[in-house]
């Protein structure tokens, strides 16, 4: 069977459809995560599908569990469920991502602290070397959702030369930095699958064009081109007759859909591409747009 994101609806695990708790504003309502898998016995709090040297899993925390406790549990379970495999991609849906507790610490920063500590506990202090591509956006649901994709194929992780690696962000971005690589490449015999993390208007570690969607989109597209070159996809995020691309575009403001989709069509999309536009808060309150990309079956360069 195929496991897919069910974008804009709750999904149905029995059919391999995973809801992620954000509204679909336009575009494709499904995104394939992996095919040729079958449901496996639930593991470590995750619903899991396995097959042909790959695994995908999803966990949701219950309402009323604090974000740090929920993250600690989810990542401890994820790292056990994916043991013996290479992590390719992690998706995180964080409730009230920009909300603050009475001590002033944002939910996203609490999530990052618990995630970092979970990686360190399982993998040791050198854990940043193993970090895969990831994204974290807001959800209106009460609980945390975490989805992972892993497999036996070798994985290489890449950074954007214009950005400080997220795991080296200074303390102004929270007590523990975010734990992800900018892109992960899963190697095939004569092709690659590339997972580009949620990408936004950040240079160094600072936000570009705060609250300005058009300015942020310009910088985000430039960052996508930079990471494309860094991980071996050339200037245009993949090439070759087998190449299949899916873009997910997260917008803080639904009213930005029309101008953003126009620019996407003009500057990034080519015939055969799939794109989904979703309404979600972004990890920094000054950011209005974030784009992630999955490139399947690209030619090696």
C-alpha positions in Angstrom: 0.0 0.0 0.0 0.9 3.7 -0.3 1.2 6.0 2.8 0.2 9.5 2.0 -0.4 12.8 3.8 -4.1 13.6 3.7 -3.9 17.4 3.5 -6.9 19.3 4.9 -8.7 16.3 6.4 -8.3 13.9 9.3 -7.0 11.0 7.3 -7.6 7.3 7.8 -4.8 5.0 9.1 -6.5 1.9 7.7 -6.0 3.4 4.2 -2.5 4.8 4.9 -3.8 8.4 4.9 -2.2 10.6 7.6 -3.9 13.8 8.6 -1.6 16.6 9.9 -4.2 19.1 11.3 -3.7 22.1 9.0 -6.2 23.4 6.4 -5.7 23.0 2.7 -5.9 26.4 1.0 -5.4 25.1 -2.5 -3.6 22.6 -4.7 -3.1 18.9 -4.2 -4.9 17.2 -1.3 -2.5 14.3 -1.1 1.2 13.8 -0.9 2.8 10.4 -1.1 5.3 9.7 1.6 6.2 6.1 0.5 4.8 3.2 -1.3 5.2 -0.6 -1.0 4.6 -0.9 2.7 2.1 -2.6 4.9 0.9 -1.8 8.4 3.1 -3.1 11.1 2.5 -3.7 14.8 2.3 -0.3 16.7 5.7 0.5 18.1 6.7 3.0 20.8 3.6 5.0 20.5 3.7 5.2 16.7 1.5 3.7 14.1 4.0 2.2 11.7 4.1 0.9 8.1 7.1 -1.2 6.9 8.3 -2.8 3.7 11.2 -3.0 1.2 13.7 -1.5 3.6 11.7 1.5 4.6 9.4 2.6 7.4 7.1 5.4 8.0 5.4 6.2 11.4 3.1 8.7 13.0 2.4 9.6 16.6 0.0 12.0 18.2 0.0 13.2 21.8 -3.2 13.4 23.8 -4.7 16.7 24.8 -3.6 18.0 28.2 0.0 16.8 27.8 2.6 19.6 28.0 4.6 20.2 24.8 7.9 19.2 26.3 6.6 16.0 27.7 4.8 15.2 24.5 8.0 15.9 22.5 10.2 13.8 24.8 7.8 10.8 24.5 7.4 11.1 20.7 11.1 11.4 20.0 12.1 8.6 22.4 9.6 6.5 20.6 10.7 7.6 17.1 14.3 6.8 17.7 13.4 3.3 19.0 11.0 2.7 16.1 13.6 3.8 13.5 16.5 1.9 15.1 18.7 0.3 12.5 17.4 2.6 9.8 18.6 5.9 8.4 16.3 8.8 9.1 15.3 10.7 5.9 12.6 13.1 7.0 10.7 14.2 10.1 7.5 16.4 10.1 6.3 18.1 13.3 3.0 19.8 13.9 3.2 21.8 17.0 0.1 23.1 18.8 0.1 26.9 19.3 3.6 27.1 18.0 4.1 30.8 18.7 2.2 30.7 22.0 4.1 31.6 25.2 3.9 30.1 28.7 3.8 32.4 31.8 7.7 32.2 31.9 7.8 33.8 28.4 9.2 30.8 26.6 7.5 30.0 23.3 6.0 26.6 22.6 8.4 26.2 19.7 11.4 26.8 21.9 10.0 24.2 24.4 9.6 21.8 21.6 13.1 22.4 20.4 14.6 21.9 23.8 12.8 18.5 24.3 13.7 17.3 20.8 17.4 18.2 21.2 17.6 16.5 24.6 15.9 13.4 23.2 18.4 13.2 20.3 21.3 13.7 22.7 20.0 11.1 25.1 19.7 8.5 22.3 22.7 9.4 20.1 25.2 11.2 22.3 26.6 14.7 22.1 27.6 14.2 18.5 24.0 13.8 17.5 23.9 16.7 15.0 25.8 14.6 12.5 22.8 12.3 12.3 20.1 14.9 12.0 17.8 14.6 9.0 15.7 17.1 7.1 12.7 18.3 9.1 10.0 20.9 9.5 7.9 22.3 12.3 4.8 24.3 11.8 1.8 25.2 13.8 -1.4 23.2 14.2 -4.8 24.2 15.7 -5.1 20.7 17.2 -4.5 20.2 20.9 -1.7 17.6 20.6 1.7 17.3 18.9 1.9 15.2 15.7 5.2 13.7 14.6 5.7 11.8 11.4 9.0 10.1 10.3 10.3 8.4 7.1 13.4 6.1 7.4 15.1 3.4 5.4 18.1 1.2 4.8 19.4 3.3 1.9 22.4 5.5 2.8 21.5 9.1 3.8 23.6 12.3 3.5 22.7 15.5 5.2 23.4 19.0 3.8 23.4 22.7 4.9 22.7 25.9 3.1 26.0 28.0 2.9 24.0 31.2 3.5 22.6 30.0 6.8 24.0 29.0 10.1 23.1 25.3 10.7 20.0 25.3 12.8 21.6 23.2 15.5 24.2 25.9 16.0 21.8 28.8 16.4 22.7 31.2 19.2 20.7 31.3 22.5 18.5 34.1 21.3 16.5 31.5 19.4 15.8 29.4 22.5 17.6 27.4 25.3 18.4 24.5 22.9 18.7 25.1 19.1 16.5 23.4 16.5 17.6 19.9 15.6 17.5 19.3 11.8 19.6 19.5 8.6 18.5 21.7 5.7 18.2 18.7 3.3 18.7 15.0 3.3 19.6 12.9 0.3 18.7 9.2 0.2 20.9 7.4 -2.3 19.7 4.9 -4.9 21.8 3.0 -7.4 21.5 5.7 -10.2 19.1 8.2 -8.7 18.5 10.1 -5.5 15.5 11.1 -3.4 16.0 14.5 -1.8 14.0 16.0 1.1 14.4 19.7 1.6 13.4 20.9 5.1 10.9 23.6 5.7 12.7 26.7 4.2 12.0 30.3 5.0 13.6 33.8 4.8 16.5 33.3 7.1 20.1 34.4 6.3 22.7 33.5 8.9 20.3 32.9 11.7 18.3 36.1 11.3 14.9 36.7 9.8 14.8 38.6 6.5 11.9 41.0 5.6 9.9 40.5 8.9 6.2 40.3 8.3 6.7 41.0 4.5 5.4 38.0 2.6 6.7 39.2 -0.8 10.2 39.9 0.5 10.2 36.6 2.4 9.2 34.7 -0.7 12.0 36.1 -2.7 14.6 35.1 0.0 13.0 31.7 0.5 13.2 30.9 -3.2 16.9 32.0 -3.2 17.5 29.7 -0.2 15.9 26.8 -2.0 18.2 27.3 -5.0 21.2 27.4 -2.7 20.3 24.2 -0.9 19.5 22.6 -4.3 23.1 23.3 -5.4 24.6 22.2 -2.1 23.0 18.7 -2.2 23.7 18.1 -5.9 20.5 18.9 -7.6 21.9 21.8 -9.7 20.1 25.1 -9.8 16.5 23.9 -10.2 15.8 21.3 -7.6 16.2 18.2 -9.8 16.2 17.0 -13.3 15.6 13.9 -15.4 12.6 12.0 -16.7 12.0 10.2 -13.5 12.1 13.3 -11.3 8.9 13.9 -9.3 8.6 17.0 -7.2 6.0 17.9 -4.5 6.1 21.4 -2.9 4.2 22.2 0.3 3.8 25.9 0.9 2.7 27.0 4.4 1.1 30.4 4.7 0.4 32.2 7.9 -2.2 34.4 6.2 -4.7 32.7 3.8 -5.0 36.0 2.0 -1.5 35.5 0.6 -2.5 32.5 -1.4 -3.2 34.2 -4.7 0.1 36.3 -4.9 2.2 33.4 -3.6 0.8 30.8 -5.9 1.3 33.2 -8.9 5.0 33.6 -8.0 5.4 29.9 -7.4 4.1 29.2 -10.9 6.3 31.9 -12.4 9.5 31.1 -10.6 9.6 27.5 -9.4 7.0 25.1 -10.8 7.2 23.2 -14.1 4.7 20.8 -15.8 4.3 17.7 -13.7 5.0 19.3 -10.4 2.6 18.9 -7.5 2.1 21.7 -5.0 -0.1 22.0 -1.9 -0.9 25.3 -0.2 -1.6 25.0 3.6 -2.6 27.4 6.3 -0.3 27.3 9.3 1.7 29.4 11.7 5.4 29.3 11.2 8.1 28.7 13.8 9.0 32.4 14.0 6.2 34.9 14.5 7.7 37.3 12.0 7.7 34.7 9.2 4.7 34.4 6.9 5.8 31.7 4.5 7.7 28.4 4.5 8.3 26.0 1.7 9.4 22.3 1.8 10.1 20.1 -1.1 10.3 16.4 -1.8 12.2 15.4 -5.0 11.9 11.7 -5.9 13.9 9.9 -8.5 16.3 12.7 -9.5 19.3 12.0 -11.6 22.6 12.1 -9.8 24.8 15.1 -10.7 
